[in-house]
Every structure is written in structure tokens, then in C-alpha cells.
Amino acid sequence: MNIELVTFFIFSALLIFTALKVITSSNPVLSAVNLVFSFFFSAVLWLLLGAEFLSIILILVYVGAVMVLSFEHICEGWLLS
């Protein structure tokens, strides 16, 4: 088997697993962390397809936005307690 094919199957399985963890997690912080991992794994799949620009944009825009929003949620919880 080709190394790209093995990499594709590994990251596809990890993407499905983390996407399911986003949906089933009851903790919003863990859900945001799993969403970041899902974006990272999908960016790796974009890299395997040869779409480097889309991969970098996915990491910079979506992961950055999720991290800012989750950090805001965490800080808001600390301020209220």
C-alpha cells in the first residue's frame, strides 16, 4: 500500500472520531478542542489532495476563530464565578 493511502485512512478515521466527539461531548471546552482537532485533520486531508492554500486558510481562519471564541467562553466563566 502507498504511504499516502495509509495516511489518508488514518487521518480520515481520526477526523470521524473527533467529529463524533464534538457532537457527543457535554463539556463545551472539550467540544471546542475536538473541533480544533477536526479542523486540523481535515487540513491534513486537504494537503494530501494538493490544496495547500485551502489547508492553510482552514487552519488560520477556522482554528483561530474557534480558539478565540472558546477562550472568551472560558474567561467569561471565570469572571462569573
N, C-alpha and C positions, 0 to 999 in steps of 0.2 A: 504494500500500500504506500501511497505517496504521503510525504510528511505534511503537505498542505491539507490533504483529505483528513488525516488524523487530527490536525489542529482544528479544522472546521468542525469535526464531530465533537471534540472536547469542548470548544467554546460554545457550540450550539447547545449542548447539554447543560453547561453552566448557565447560559442565558435563560433557558427554560426554567431551571431550578430557581434562579434568583427572581425571575418574573413571577413565579408562583409564590415565592416568599413575600414579595411586595403585596400581593393580593391577600394572603392569609395572615400576615403579621398584624397583631393587635397593637403593637407599640409603634407610634408614628416615626420615631427616630430610627428604629431598625428597618422600617419600611423605606425610609429615605436612603439609608445606607445600601439596602438591597437594590434600590432604584439606580443608585450611582454605579453599582457593580453591573447591573443590567446594561446601562449605557456603555460602560467600558467594554463589556463582552461583545455588544453589537458593533462597537467601533473596531474591534479586532476583526470581526467578520467583514466589515467594510474594507479594512486593509487587505484581507485575503482576496477580495474581489477586485482590488486595484484602484479603489476610490479613496485615495489618501486625503484629498481635500474634505470630503464628506466626513471622514473619520475624525479629522482634527476639529472640524466645526462641531461635530456631535460632542466631543469631549469638552471643548471650550465653552460652548453656549449652554448645553443642557446640564452638564455636570456642574458647571459654575452656578447656574440658576438654582438647581436643587440644593446645592450646598449652602448658598446664601439663604434660601427660604428655610431650610432645616435649622441653620444656625440661629436665624431670627426666632424660630419656634422654640428652640432650646433656651435662648436668652429671655424670651417672654415668660416662659415657665419659671425661670429662676427669679425674675423680678416680682412675679405674683406670689411667690411663696415666702 
